[in-house]
């Protein structure tokens, strides 16, 4: 899995990209270290994900 920040004129966006080839991962959770923000994404049926 990798994380990338995309800067736009509407602010910054975080992009998580990863693989789940054997469908062992049910969900991913991302939490920012310096701000009060987190999100969880269900990837249980995705062999590759972009969120």
C-alpha positions as CSV (number, residue, x, y, z in Angstrom):
1,X,0.0,0.0,0.0
2,X,1.2,3.5,-0.6
3,X,-0.1,7.0,0.3
4,X,0.2,10.2,-1.7
5,X,-0.9,13.7,-1.2
6,X,-2.5,15.4,-4.2
7,X,-2.5,19.2,-4.0
8,X,-5.3,21.0,-5.9
9,X,-6.8,24.5,-5.9
10,X,-9.6,23.0,-3.7
11,X,-7.1,21.8,-1.0
12,X,-5.1,18.7,-0.4
13,X,-6.4,15.1,-0.9
14,X,-4.9,11.9,0.3
15,X,-4.8,8.9,-2.0
16,X,-4.3,5.3,-0.8
17,X,-3.4,2.7,-3.4
18,X,-2.9,-0.9,-2.7
19,X,-3.3,-4.6,-3.6
20,X,-5.4,-7.3,-1.9
21,X,-4.8,-10.2,-4.3
22,X,-6.1,-13.0,-2.0
23,X,-8.8,-10.8,-0.5
24,X,-7.4,-11.2,3.0
25,X,-7.8,-7.5,3.9
26,X,-11.4,-6.5,4.9
27,X,-10.9,-2.8,5.5
28,X,-8.2,-0.1,5.8
29,X,-8.2,2.8,8.1
30,X,-6.2,6.0,7.7
31,X,-5.6,8.5,10.5
32,X,-3.8,11.8,10.1
33,X,-1.0,12.3,12.7
34,X,-1.3,16.1,13.0
35,X,-5.0,16.7,12.5
36,X,-8.2,15.2,13.8
37,X,-9.2,13.2,10.8
38,X,-9.6,9.5,9.9
39,X,-11.5,7.3,7.5
40,X,-12.2,3.7,6.9
41,X,-12.7,2.0,3.6
42,X,-14.1,-1.5,2.9
43,X,-11.8,-3.3,0.4
44,X,-12.9,-6.9,1.2
45,X,-14.1,-7.5,-2.4
46,X,-11.3,-5.5,-4.2
47,X,-8.1,-7.1,-5.5
48,X,-6.7,-3.6,-6.0
49,X,-8.0,-0.4,-4.5
50,X,-7.7,3.3,-4.9
51,X,-9.4,5.4,-2.2
